[in-house]
């Protein structure tokens, strides 16, 4: 059985984990394996980025349980998961990621530029994530049959607030316009807003709070939608490696170190105007438009 090791001493507790899972998916299939096992080494944590330096140990543990394990729940072919706290844990079988040094503990790849390179090498689409049948059943109960649906994910994180979606009044107006056309706009909030300011809960639109706490349910709802508009942020990353339609917007923030042109070029091998080379026709990166009306006009088909 193929094994993938994700070591939190040298890899982040962020949605970059999705890129790693997509690579494990491709490497396992390239070896003729239908499944792979996953070990997360969590006896210590990396502390190199400004965001990581702001984390308390409690926050790191929360993200391990509430982010990485949520991602694991939607993986298509990861069979078994082990989280080990043993600093003396030893790798006793071949790793899907031979570039990782389990003794010196560095070398885990986790950026989309590596996903791109592996896709070019293997020609295997990195479709690593899908909602479970249980989540699909729950989504069917939440979304009435025959209802035309547009979902929107608005970033409202407490860190890097400059990247947040702050034009909520415009989105509220767009929701009203869509209702007049017989289309429902459903907001899929992020956890920071649900557990903090709850700014997205003050508007007249429909909102699904449960989707903030279950990536499985979030993807299942998105699977039913005519259009999924996602403000750039971690919550949208699983869609990159799925068959679900998405349009990610609010990408560029020219003065921000993880959202400027150089970052996309270095971390994702993307130039302005590009999309991921494995993306399906209905999976888009929108580099220019951020206004709700113009996004809907361009991407919502009658």
Helices and strands as residue ranges (DSSP letters): E 2-7, H 17-30, E 36-41, H 50-54, H 57-63, I 64-68, H 69-73, E 78-84, H 112-122, H 133-142, E 148-153, G 161-163, H 168-180, E 183-187, H 191-194, G 199-202, E 206-207, G 209-212, H 215-224, E 227-231, G 234-236, H 237-240, E 246-249, H 261-268, E 283-285, H 292-299
